[in-house]
Amino acid sequence: MAAKYEKGEKITILSIDGGGIRGIIPGTILAFLESKLQELDGPDARIADYFDVIAGTSTGGLVTSMLTAPNENNRPLYAAKDLTRFYIEHGPKIFPQRNSHFLSSMVNMFGKVMGPKYDGKYLRSLINRLLGDITLKQTLTEVIIPAFDIKLLQPVIFSTLDAKWDALKNPKLADVCISTSAAPTFLPGHEFQTKDSKGNTRNFDMVDGGVAANNPTLAALTHVTKEMSILRNRSELLKIKPMEAKRMLILSLGTGVAKNDEKYSAAIASKWGMLGWIYHRGATPIVDIFSDASADMVDYHISSIFQSEHNQKNYLRIQDDTLSGDVSSVDIATQQNLLKLIEVGENLLKKPLSRVNLESGNFEPLDGEGTNEKALADFAQMLSDERKLRLSP
């Protein structure tokens, strides 16, 4: 990566939140971005060609892997336009829907207490079939995928760079995807082992990365800052300083939240015991709370940095905080709801560009800044210009 940094003006980062079936929303956004890049640079342009680092948690980790894993021609396994079709085809099999009658509802609630809601067999089989023996160090650009080691009670940040340096940190990409997607109460945890040439082994006991970093933007930024510090110590040529906002170009994509739906309240939560926090009217409050809270805190932190340095345009966060009903769920994978989620993504493109208000925490439209669609088109132009600079003699 050092060579890219030395020739370029900016470090480019793409980050994709977790959110289960709602991964269709950033998938729709990425399809639009890639189409704009293709208008500028030709039909072979792919997302992985333009970002130094792509980070993803949970469903975002799966999208990250699909966009960066190499096919037989050493090009990305999936184009961004194929992501929506992937969710439509496989979502209902990953999250099979039970009948909504009373008996099924009781079985569903009992299952949440006695075991995960879904057995995860189809997801594991699908990921292993797609990614095969591809390892983390083989991704076409650097990736950052958080997960959480439940035995050690600490986050594990899987990265391409670490995988290239240490065989014990170079698992199969399939194991990384299954790990970051193992959402508590929804899917089972994942255990696997890595081994180096000397026979040393490392065990991983993993659950969903959303436990630690549902919005992995800060994890990616921290990783880049750390790497830049190392590279500056090795090279007099490197002119980009760690955590220099004007030299960063960051696109952070949310999967939508039901912040304005106000489906919980202190009055209701005050009556909950253990079961209430796990299951309430078809939702899982404790999962909603820790995933949305961590994502918002990351956006708040990074927005504060970029706004304080007057480089707001270098950080683009696209998020919809107006979801309600079935589209706010992480696992309602009916054909009807999947089509609604595509519509949410398409409508989000048409909405005014918004930025988090550091006082209220709400996304507020920016006067005179146009739509998310326009912001992405401008972002595509900056990405294209940066890539052409790096490819120039």
Secondary structure, DSSP 4 states (H G I P E B T S, - for coil): -HHHHHH-S-EEEEEE---GGGGHHHHHHHHHHHHHHHHHH-TT--GGGT-SEEEE-THHHHHHHHHHSB-TTSSBSS-GGGHHHHHHHHHHHHSPPPP-SHHHHHHHHHHHHHS-SS--HHHHHHHHHHHTT-BGGG-SSEEEEEEEETTTTEEEEEEHHHHHH-GGG--BHHHHHHHHT--TTTS--EEEEEE-TTS-EEEEEEE-THHHHSSTHHHHHHHHHHHHHHHHHH-SS--PPTT-GGGEEEEEE-----GGG----HHHHTT--HHHHH-BTTB-HHHHHHHHHHHHHHHHHHHHHHHHTT-GGGEEEE------GGGG-SS---HHHHHHHHHHHHHHHHSBPEEE-TTT--EEEPTTS-BHHHHHHHHHHHHHHHHHHHH--
